[in-house]
Amino acid sequence: MIPEKVSNSQFKRSVCCLLAVLMCTLLCTVHVFAEAGEQTEVHMGQTIKVGLKYGSTAVSRFTVGCDGGFCVANYSSNGNMPVLQTVSATELEIAVNGGEVSVKDIATGDTVLSGMTTENMILPLFYNEGYSISIDGTMYHGGVMFTPSGSDKINIINAVNIDQYVCGVLPSEIGSSSPMETIKAQAVAARSYALVSALEGGNHASYGFDVCPSTHCQVYRGLKSESEACNRAASETAGQCIYYEGKPVMAYYAKNSGGYTQNVEDVWSSRLGYLRAVPDPYCQPYLWEKTYSFSELESRLAADGKNVGTLTKVEITGLADNGNVKEITFTGTEGSASYSKYTIRSFFGSSDVKSNLFRFNGAVKYVDVGEDGSIPVRETETPEDAAAKGVLMLKELFMLGANGSSGQIKADEVYVIGAGGEAKKVYADSGVGIYAVNAAGDKYLINDTGTIAKPNGDAGSSDYMTITTVEGSLNETSGSLRIVGLGYGHGIGMQQDGAIAMGKLGWSYDQILKYYYTGIEIR
């Protein structure tokens, strides 16, 4: 059948109607995408993958929530991620069964996503507008990914912008009440550690993520732990990392060196130029001790596959230049077994033997530091000996009464009275507050051990008077082993207790970092 001829006026009306429909459709489509917050691509910046649950803690199901809905993007470490799909649900359940992963809308029970891979990430639909996501009830920046753990479990991974990650690390690692310059130093160190873990593949690459949220890597608790001070420190150092010879570095750090930091090769790996041992008088002494019976040690050795028979002697058979223990040997009626470097603390338990700076039946000593940073054999044992060498010590304070009697007072009970009659405590917990001034006008800090350290010295120089160390026996045969030590942690790189004291003394964050990390630049 031949169609009827259409008049020009009818044709024009038809075209106009068609154009109107197309324009309406186009406008509606543009409106949806505008509301979706540029949902065609997510811009996250340099991204870090944090394993929240993995290995023995992997789960069979978990929930994610976001008030604005979700989108699915393909992960990219540079943070520019194309969006593949959007989901209007506000709470999802992700579960695995027989190796198959399902994503359901909790409100309706409907499956809303299928065919998810380890390269996909679920994140807020309005991520670019600042929305966050909850993972099993805990709020996080960024999005969530997962990798298989066997056929019936999945590892939960939070993919997050590196600076937002740092915001979630700082409160737990250094604390919001620390000096701002100290928090900023911690921010740069934490960011450097995370960046290198992402670029080079950290200890958890086999699980599909860069860092874990515990002290094994860096403590990370997401949004719930963030604070104004820590967020400010992260913002003011945004993007800054530590570089050595043009490359970002793995900026290891620990709580307390015990008086002298460690060369990395004395603990873990081969020599690294930026991780060199330095005297550390700013770390207040952290004293610990632990006693083991020989029978308990025999059981530990046997459990580790090293049966030496009846234990007869425990001996320190290797020392680093700074006095830290590098090797310990157990000798019994049927042989001997040795542990070296970091395996020493692993054997005893790192929460019991808190550092490698220890001796048997030991005691703390105060050691004069040479101008080249070396520790001489002769210790400063008394205030009189210290004074003879020009070292000021404030081990004891006495109050003289009107009748000539004296009574001892504690250094942390000293106050001064201001012109307005206000009493102010001049001794702080970190040792900051009491100073001595020599004839040249140099100001020296008196810390809570009675030792003196000159603040604001050039990074890497030996502007200190004394540090603490521990002295004792190198072997034990009595049937009981009493270990006395100083410090907490591996002692490599920046020491958090020392960095806090430095911050209170007015050190800037770059001065703190350049003191603990040799030959670096920050950018």
Number of C-alpha atoms within 10 A of each C-alpha: 3 4 5 6 6 9 8 9 8 10 11 12 11 12 11 12 12 12 12 12 12 12 12 12 12 12 11 12 11 12 11 13 12 12 11 21 17 17 26 16 18 24 16 20 16 17 25 28 27 26 26 21 17 22 15 9 12 20 18 16 19 16 17 23 23 21 16 19 21 27 24 25 23 18 21 18 17 13 19 17 21 16 21 14 14 20 18 14 18 17 21 27 18 19 19 19 12 9 14 13 21 19 21 19 19 18 11 10 11 12 14 16 17 11 9 16 13 12 13 19 24 25 29 32 28 21 25 16 11 10 17 21 29 22 20 12 11 13 18 22 23 27 27 25 25 29 19 23 20 12 12 17 24 27 24 28 26 27 29 24 21 25 24 21 27 28 29 27 28 28 23 17 19 22 17 19 13 20 22 19 22 29 29 30 27 31 31 27 25 29 28 24 23 28 25 18 22 21 12 11 16 20 14 16 14 9 18 22 27 26 27 21 17 14 11 9 19 22 18 25 21 22 19 11 16 20 16 11 20 27 21 15 23 29 17 12 18 18 16 18 25 25 19 17 11 9 12 21 23 24 26 20 23 20 21 29 35 33 28 27 28 25 24 22 15 23 21 14 10 10 12 13 14 22 24 18 22 24 27 25 26 31 28 25 23 18 16 16 17 15 14 13 13 21 13 12 20 20 14 15 19 13 10 10 10 16 19 18 16 15 23 17 19 25 18 21 16 16 17 17 14 18 18 26 24 21 20 20 17 24 18 16 12 10 13 17 15 16 17 20 23 18 17 21 19 14 15 16 11 17 11 15 25 24 25 30 30 30 25 23 20 18 17 18 17 23 22 24 21 14 12 10 17 14 20 11 8 8 18 21 13 12 18 13 14 20 12 9 12 11 18 22 22 16 15 12 14 12 11 11 9 7 6 7 9 12 9 10 12 11 22 15 11 15 14 11 11 9 7 6 8 10 12 11 14 17 19 16 11 17 23 18 17 20 17 16 11 10 6 6 8 11 16 21 21 23 28 21 17 18 27 25 25 21 19 16 14 11 17 17 13 20 21 24 23 28 26 25 25 23 19 16 14 18 18 18 13 11 14 16 19 14 20 23 29 29 29 25 21 27 27 28 27 27 29 23 24 24 31 26 25 24 21 20 17 15 20 19 23 18 21 25 27 20 22 27 28 19 16 22 17 16 12
